[in-house]
Amino acid sequence: MIRYIKGVYGMTVNGGMVVETSSGIGLEVFLPMNSPIYKYSEGDTVMVYTSMIVKEDSMTLYGFHNRETMEVFEKLITVSGVGAKGALAIVGTLSVEELKRAIAFEDAKEISRANGIGKKTAERIILELKDKMGKFDGELPQGVSASDITAVSADARTEAISAMV
């Protein structure tokens, strides 16, 4: 598993870049749309955190500017119906904090802003990652308190239990 690459920004390719390592190997790395790595120029030294996906017919590297974004990407691809391209679109559209906020507030509309992510997929992401994403540490929307969130969560839990009974 390749977890990061440090090398020279070789060239930009469609959806990513090529990083030339010190041994002279050029590795193609796909990047999210909003990645700060795109600000580098050819010839600059870069370090890219990577997630390597091996399939029957390919090996692909996906790159990120920090470990947190890489970890969120890896959680997203565990969701049924979300592939690497969909997860890359999500982390390219929303920051980690925006995604955590959308999951915490069950805002499928915010997640579905990502290219190729529909409402049902966004709802599945919320359902499957709500407990795995960690706490949301950002600011709450105006007029919403932490106790409001707890009350809504408790009501939803009670309703779900009632439905199952």
C-alpha positions as CSV (number, residue, x, y, z in Angstrom):
1,M,0.0,0.0,0.0
2,I,1.4,3.4,-1.0
3,R,0.4,5.9,1.8
4,Y,2.2,9.0,0.5
5,I,4.5,10.1,-2.3
6,K,7.2,12.8,-2.1
7,G,8.6,13.9,-5.4
8,V,8.6,16.5,-8.1
9,Y,5.4,17.8,-9.6
10,G,5.9,16.4,-13.1
11,M,2.8,17.5,-15.1
12,T,-0.9,17.9,-14.8
13,V,-3.1,15.3,-16.3
14,N,-6.9,15.1,-16.6
15,G,-8.2,14.8,-13.1
16,G,-4.8,14.8,-11.4
17,M,-1.1,15.0,-11.8
18,V,2.1,13.0,-12.2
19,V,4.6,12.9,-9.4
20,E,8.2,12.0,-10.4
21,T,9.9,10.1,-7.5
22,S,13.7,10.4,-6.8
23,S,14.1,7.1,-8.6
24,G,12.7,8.6,-11.8
25,I,9.3,6.8,-11.8
26,G,6.3,9.0,-12.7
27,L,3.2,8.1,-10.7
28,E,-0.2,9.3,-11.9
29,V,-2.3,10.5,-8.9
30,F,-5.9,11.5,-9.2
31,L,-6.9,14.6,-7.1
32,P,-10.1,16.2,-5.8
33,M,-11.2,19.3,-7.8
34,N,-10.5,21.8,-5.0
35,S,-7.1,20.3,-4.0
36,P,-4.5,22.9,-2.9
37,I,-1.9,20.7,-4.7
38,Y,-3.0,22.2,-8.0
39,K,-1.4,25.5,-6.9
40,Y,2.0,23.9,-7.3
41,S,3.9,24.4,-10.6
42,E,5.8,21.8,-12.6
43,G,9.2,21.2,-11.0
44,D,8.0,22.0,-7.4
45,T,8.6,19.4,-4.7
46,V,5.3,18.0,-3.4
47,M,4.1,15.5,-0.8
48,V,0.8,13.8,-1.5
49,Y,-1.0,11.4,0.9
50,T,-2.4,8.6,-1.2
51,S,-5.1,5.9,-1.1
52,M,-4.3,3.0,-3.5
53,I,-7.2,1.1,-4.9
54,V,-6.4,-2.2,-6.5
55,K,-8.9,-3.9,-8.8
56,E,-8.8,-6.8,-11.1
57,D,-7.8,-4.7,-14.1
58,S,-6.1,-1.6,-12.6
59,M,-4.2,0.0,-9.7
60,T,-5.1,3.6,-9.1
61,L,-3.7,6.2,-6.7
62,Y,-5.9,9.0,-5.3
63,G,-4.1,11.9,-3.7
64,F,-4.9,14.4,-0.9
65,H,-3.1,17.3,0.7
66,N,-3.7,16.0,4.2
67,R,-4.3,12.8,6.0
68,E,-7.8,13.8,7.3
69,T,-9.2,14.2,3.8
70,M,-7.6,10.9,2.8
71,E,-9.3,9.2,5.8
72,V,-12.7,10.7,4.9
73,F,-12.3,9.5,1.3
74,E,-11.5,6.0,2.6
75,K,-14.6,6.0,4.8
76,L,-16.8,7.2,1.9
77,I,-15.7,4.4,-0.4
78,T,-16.9,1.9,2.2
79,V,-20.5,3.1,1.7
80,S,-22.5,0.9,-0.6
81,G,-23.0,2.6,-4.0
82,V,-20.1,5.1,-3.5
83,G,-17.1,4.4,-5.6
84,A,-13.8,6.2,-5.7
85,K,-14.9,8.7,-8.3
86,G,-18.0,9.6,-6.2
87,A,-16.0,9.9,-3.0
88,L,-13.4,12.1,-4.8
89,A,-16.2,14.3,-6.1
90,I,-17.6,14.7,-2.5
91,V,-14.2,15.6,-1.0
92,G,-13.6,17.9,-4.0
93,T,-16.9,19.7,-3.3
94,L,-17.1,19.8,0.5
95,S,-14.4,20.3,3.0
96,V,-14.1,17.7,5.8
97,E,-15.9,20.1,8.2
98,E,-18.7,20.8,5.7
99,L,-19.2,17.0,5.2
100,K,-19.2,16.4,9.0
101,R,-21.7,19.1,9.4
102,A,-23.9,17.8,6.6
103,I,-23.8,14.3,8.1
104,A,-24.5,15.6,11.7
105,F,-27.5,17.6,10.5
106,E,-28.6,14.9,8.0
107,D,-28.4,17.4,5.1
108,A,-28.5,15.1,2.1
109,K,-29.0,18.2,-0.2
110,E,-25.6,19.5,0.8
111,I,-23.9,16.2,0.1
112,S,-25.7,15.8,-3.2
113,R,-24.1,19.0,-4.5
114,A,-21.2,16.7,-5.4
115,N,-21.2,15.7,-9.1
116,G,-22.7,12.2,-9.6
117,I,-24.1,12.0,-6.0
118,G,-27.9,11.8,-5.9
119,K,-30.3,12.2,-3.0
120,K,-30.6,8.5,-2.2
121,T,-26.8,8.0,-2.2
122,A,-26.4,11.1,0.0
123,E,-29.0,9.6,2.4
124,R,-27.1,6.3,2.4
125,I,-23.8,8.1,3.2
126,I,-25.5,9.9,6.2
127,L,-27.0,6.6,7.4
128,E,-23.8,4.6,7.2
129,L,-21.3,7.2,8.3
130,K,-23.2,9.0,11.1
131,D,-21.4,7.1,13.8
132,K,-18.0,6.7,12.0
133,M,-17.3,10.4,11.2
134,G,-16.6,11.6,14.7
135,K,-18.0,14.7,16.3
136,F,-18.7,17.8,14.4
137,D,-16.6,20.6,16.0
138,G,-17.7,23.5,13.8
139,E,-20.3,26.2,14.4
140,L,-23.9,25.3,14.6
141,P,-26.3,27.1,12.2
142,Q,-28.0,30.2,13.6
143,G,-30.9,29.4,15.9
144,V,-29.8,25.8,16.5
145,S,-28.5,24.6,19.9
146,A,-26.7,21.3,20.8
147,S,-29.8,20.3,22.8
148,D,-31.9,20.6,19.7
149,I,-29.7,18.1,17.9
150,T,-29.9,15.7,20.8
151,A,-33.6,16.0,20.9
152,V,-34.0,15.3,17.2
153,S,-31.7,12.3,17.4
154,A,-33.6,10.9,20.4
155,D,-36.9,11.4,18.6
156,A,-35.6,9.7,15.4
157,R,-34.3,6.8,17.5
158,T,-37.6,6.4,19.3
159,E,-39.5,6.5,16.0
160,A,-37.2,3.9,14.5
161,I,-37.6,1.6,17.4
162,S,-41.4,2.0,17.3
163,A,-41.4,1.2,13.6
164,M,-39.4,-2.0,14.1
165,V,-41.7,-3.1,16.9
